[in-house]
Amino acid sequence: MDITQEWAELSELDATFDHTAVAAPRIRDVLPIYRGLLGGVYLGGGDNVANGYRTLQLRYPNGSKIELMEPLAGSSFFDSFFELTRGRGGVHHLNFHVGDIDAAVALLRERGYRLFGLNLGDPRWREVFLHPKEAHGVLIQLAQPGTRDRGPTPALEDLLAGHGFRGNGVPSP
């Protein structure tokens, strides 16, 4: 199969770029760059207690978004990632939204792509990842967002203090 045919088949994913995620040991350390210097406007965020990380998203004037991520206290979620980046962090993943995650998973499996992190159990956020070995060193997240009623968006300082959406009361390191 030539590359043009392969691209045409994968365009069936109907994937739309949503955001770039940047992981750091402390979100507080990267906010001066992504919020202050570059002018990102805080959208919201929360804790994923089950996996051990906190996120927040910033939007820029052209509509693009960056998600900042940090480990929760005692979490080993980013250990191997930080080992690769010598503890500094960096771009963690690229996120693309798809309209039908089941069809996307089927197409990728049919094409022989190595998938991991398949999570179809939560109707608010269904996802799968393309392994970095499949995407030239980049972790790619494909997600089908559903209805995500989280209530009011926590203030930035409340989120960093561990009092945001699904927060566990543990402040940002």
Secondary structure, 3 states (H helix, E strand, C coil): CCHHHHHHHHHHHCCEEEEEEEECCCHHHHHHHHHHHCCCEEEEEEEECCCCEEEEEEECCCCCEEEEEEECCCCCCCHHHHHHCCCCCEEEEEEEECCCHHHHHHHHHHCCCCEEEEECCCCCEEEEEECCCCCCCCCEEEEEECCCCCCCCCCHHHHHCCCCECCCCCCCC
